[in-house]
Amino acid sequence: MKRRSQPKTARVRRAITTTAVPDWQHAIRERAARVGIIGMGYVGLPLMRTFCAAGFRVLGFDVDEVKVRKLNAGQSYIKHIPAALIQEVLRSGLFTASSRPADLRGCDAILICVPTPLTKTRDPDMTYVENTARMLAEHLQPGQLIVLESTTYPGTTRELIKPILEASGLRVEHDFLLAFSPEREDPGRTDHTTETIPKVVGGYGPRSGKVAAALYGAAVRRVVPVSSCEVAEASKILENVYRCVNIALINELKMLFDRMGIDVWEVVGAASTKPFGFQPFYPGPGLGGHCIPIDPFYLTWKARQYDTATRFIELAGEINTGMPQYVISRVVEALNARRKPLHGAKVLVLGLAYKKDIDDLRESPSIVLIELLRARHARVDYHDPYIPGTPRQREHNLGMRSVRLSAARLASYDCVVIATDHSAYDYNWIVRHARLVVDSRNATRAVGHGRDKIFKA
């Protein structure tokens, strides 16, 4: 890891105990500002890496004691964050992990990267954000900068975070600074990283915005300042609504084209040759990950407060959440063509992660597929090279272990469902040995044999 300048003196470190912008700028330039990151997950760990690479000292805070122990021991629990990186920042003295809230008092900037899930009724679950804000209010220090990175509805920073923090007796823009800067992580990508992805930053006020932009500007290549927290919050929602609606469109067209005997993947490939006016989106077994299946409904919920219907978002959600059911219907059709009922059938689901080549299970449609298959009394196993067992999740607890793949095992299943198109899979080998393959990812497009065994879903 390339390291920049180290903190120079304790005098520079103490200079930041005032909200004066010149002192902040000096402390940022000299790397005297200490950065605290709350939430050591798929957002917090890459953010830690980026600030450490820029020469900042980072405190990684998490309520999960297991994660804290692993990090301080130089271990990683996320596939694309190697243990060697954790060990390097520990040796450099730039990083330490903690589960003690009082340790956050020694940080100058605190970046909040906690989950923002949905309730069962698709309302925002702000428990993690609210609890974090209340914890910070107990330890808030004059001069600190607090930045929320968790994706949420426009108005969260101003309406929820600010009142909680000001209950400490300190005032925003006078005694402490407050901003919103949406995370833009896409786990598994190698062409874009936290450092290279432009960072949108919106401050509660001009002083907060200026300091937050300066801090991020010292660690990432490009900062995009906007006029308010609300603009920054809305920009992230827009990004995910855009993807959600377009994926729903292609999923709907897929179901139509299947009935018409047209390969939607070939259609998208042909349309993609147009050099302008078209951006390809691809169908799948459902939406997964921490953003697209969840974030648009934060805006839907907020819109109701303004008596405004978000019909595109709601329709897109209906289509996308129905895709696992569509895949099951294709499994039923494929089995019926072989005179085999789904009830009692042995089914292998290939891939548990929500997208290829990662170990992220959040909102994965594979989980829903397995539950739907079980509900129809199929005997279900799964294989994923990156997920050896299924952990307990907020809404799911499959209690399964990944099976080992072999030619004989593949041949023992009535149907193999490709739910995640990991690059590690040899699809020619899979099709050769499986009796029947239902492909929801177009992973078998280059397979030159056994086409009669392949059903697209």
Protein Blocks (a to p, Z undefined) as FASTA:
>chain_A
ZZddddfbfklmmmmmpcbfklmmmmmmnomaccddehjafklmmmmmmmmmnopacddd
dfblklmmmmmnopafbfklcfklmmmmmmnopaccdfbfklmmmpmbdcddddddddfk
opacfklmmmmmmmmmmmocehiacddfbdcdehjlmmmmmmmmmmnopaehklpccddd
ddfbdehiakbcfklmccddddfblmlmmmmmmmmmmmmmbdcddfbfklmmmmmmmmmm
mmmmmmmmmmmmmmmmmmnopafklmmmmmmmpgghiacddddebdedjklmmmmmmmmm
mmmmnopacfklmmmmmmmmmmmmmmmmmmmmmmmmnopafehpacddehjbfbehiabf
ghpaklmmmmmmmmnopacddddfklmbacddfkbcfkpacddddfklmmmpmbdcdfbf
cfkbcfklmmmmpmbdcdfkopmmmpcghklmpccZZ
